[in-house]
């Protein structure tokens, strides 16, 4: 069903509903996993039946996939579920019913002219509105995502997670279902941070269910940004330590949310499954505009080399639409910059 490169990964996110020439350009430059953005699993307001909503133009996706295949650029095509401000999956329908709906929808996308999506990328996040139900994971919602992930994996599809760093934070054992916590390390006034919520998906579905985990270091006021920008740790030192720490594992105290029914346990993201998620030119190098970490390709290349014989699986970035934005007077093309040392494309 699904295909994922066996070697290094460069994951590029298309922006909301984006399907344009930039996506193909990014793939030619190095992106070998395109994450198309984004669908939601909701009840149809007219019929009340479970339905797939949102997402890119499937005819355009098919045209892009065919164009890349025609020139020998093999690329994984993932479909993202969620995104910031997006609703979480409707738990009034069970995993088996959602699996039937998703596979039918994916078959229809295949009928649009390409082989269908290779898998599902879970990108469930919070919402700007503090009172939104999306600012808290539910027990039913986590079990639904975990069960759907296992079904997809068992059927041969690729399954990935894309947590903001605070949602899967090796630096703390704290756990909460809430996504309205103060940022850790700095900027406690920022109240949209998590406390290892995605760790519960790894515990419920099993680490083996997920082919890779893209950790959003570009989360607003992230722990990585604090360590690099505020505490002045060189990225070449911080990123290898982060990868090694997640590979070794850390204890998460699930018992603080007894309704989840999980014991405290060690969570691990092996280095061969960890993809470091980056911002490109949409964020600025210079404060006060910057609230998301921006690392340049030469720094990332040094950090990758410093990871030694157990490096991260690769890097990813949000988003393809912002490739070529000017940073310090020069256009930044992160796909080409990452490819200079990952060597994904010739």
Steps between C-alpha positions, in 0.01 A plus 500: 500500500726776628864567419764678709866546402725264693770762551506864601178694501430857402139579582335806347157624603280659240317793656124493555347352180815595305561325169719703267831499315690559825410152621656338196804729522554403865481130414751539220728691740497234770161441664426128482193505729228749409235553767189640339294717734250433653184300554267464798289202608159650575128432470342625179275790614234398246478129569673450835713224346880488547679686222842624391507878471761745373826407334666597171358478150543130421520553124791738558666253738470230236648729235794586727562134589492401131736779402753397766472131409555583133845641576594224746453701819349240732311663785282388789163676512351532850171662596497701821213482747450809712711813516482802727143623560359183340251278683608164635340182356137442590489220760132426448622259233734212578836420348359230271246741357757774448737251339231404251433868421869584462581202277203582276610863481857395421377265228313793349819707508673217315226515240591867449814381323768388745551207732338654803670628812773287653383565852372723778688774683339589836535873565235556767569825682328775699288800414539876538169513687587401857154349558520278190463126567804452274717633783464172683546143389227262609548140602261392225687711244838357589369143484338577164825632352698212648262239360485666158879515494527127566244425229692712249831339593358149483362579153845603378465878512756745637402661832672804652460745785576873489493629859608849600804457724309564822255224407788247505764654723793286609591772752213427739308205642187712542185391321171675431211460260475880492671702226461831687808484720767769535802462276790335676850649523387852406199718414258361761241750373460274195216266602485263203762244600443131559633256757593180315148440364637318194693264725165336573463409130838327505392313814151409375586399143859390557814664365521240222172631353658829395749516215638838598436784745550856379571715806394861444798701623326796334226501763452852637746562785621141482743335739751474215469871431553579868812285521651635179385863495462581870747269675750536215565131450640443151255312280789272402507385865130520595353305209728193538423493874127520427516210254704288742267575791187404307673186377582401860148576622342681792237423764154651455267515800173396337361428848425872538213438255354179649203507261741402221583173674870502412776424753804721530747371244801573283427657163758480225537638149789311338736724306419308178138614536558861611464781247582852621236750390622844395366840401607660175483865398159580653670568831763769547856477627457827687282566806243619587326347197646155561310258719599185310851363468676548168816302431703541183617207285870535582423478874270203443768323298748537787240375749422199283867410472535532878228236549758238401395146419147535648362809330141607468316343208493840336343844503168645401360849467187711503429607237561459126299812414760715677803359322702787351400762757777752558698460822774756571491614139514157338227256393496190720427170328511251785443193283814569297693596812411178682577295190853640496586267790214245511563413132140385448506603134792489264 
